[in-house]
Amino acid sequence: MLGALLAFLFASLLVVHVASRAGADVDRCERFTADSRARAAIATGTGQRVVVIGDSWSAGLGLDRPADSWPARLDGRVHVAGFSGSGFSAEAGSCRRVSFAVRAPGAVRAGADLVVVEGGLNDFDEPDAAIRVGFADLMRALDGRRVVVVGPAAAPVRADRVPRVDELLAGLSERYGVPYVRTSGLDLPYLDDRLHLTPEGHVEFGDFVAQQIRDLPAL
């Protein structure tokens, strides 16, 4: 009898925990969606139309002014399709159907002279196969566009996982014939979470990426 009661209590607590976690995920995804839309409403610069598809670094998570996220340092009229927690693989993060490949068609619907895809930090615990599939889907979605892929920097909290993803993305970029900007060697300032950039970090990261893109012969 006691065993059955304990089992019932454990099951009840598990249900409550799962429901609470699910509710927290929904709240977070709703917040990320609102942040993504707010950042997308802000275009910076002048010139060719540049579309950035990225994660929380592009969306400006942790900044007082999301408009100051690193894409604002790029040349051109820059439009940002950033979503916190998203990545190349379908299961990166806890929000569903926000991978780069899923969001790419909407991001370039109004046109794009150049598409810059930034990410990889949220793919740190995803298997290689999932990243490969997501990358292939992304390339199909952006077929015919000029694309540059920007790999993950070595954020301290995930630094030990970055090399695998970095090398995989570099290889995939070469396979699909798109330039790859490696940022894993940068020493950047981070917020206390050791994952997201400070305002100064966004400036350094953005300026580095902008210069790397300027130096590409075909762009």
Secondary structure, 3 states (H helix, E strand, C coil): CHHHHHHHHHHHHHHHHHHHHHHHHHHHHHHHHHHHHHHHCCCECCCCEEEEEECHHHHCCCCCCHHHCHHHHCCCEEEEEECCCCCCCCCCCCCCCCCHHHHHHHHCCCCCCEEEEECCHHHCCCCHHHHHHHHHHHHHHCCCCCEEEECCCCCHHHCCCHHHHHHHHHHHHHHHCCCEECCCCCCCCECCCCCCECHHHHHHHHHHHHHHHHCCCCC
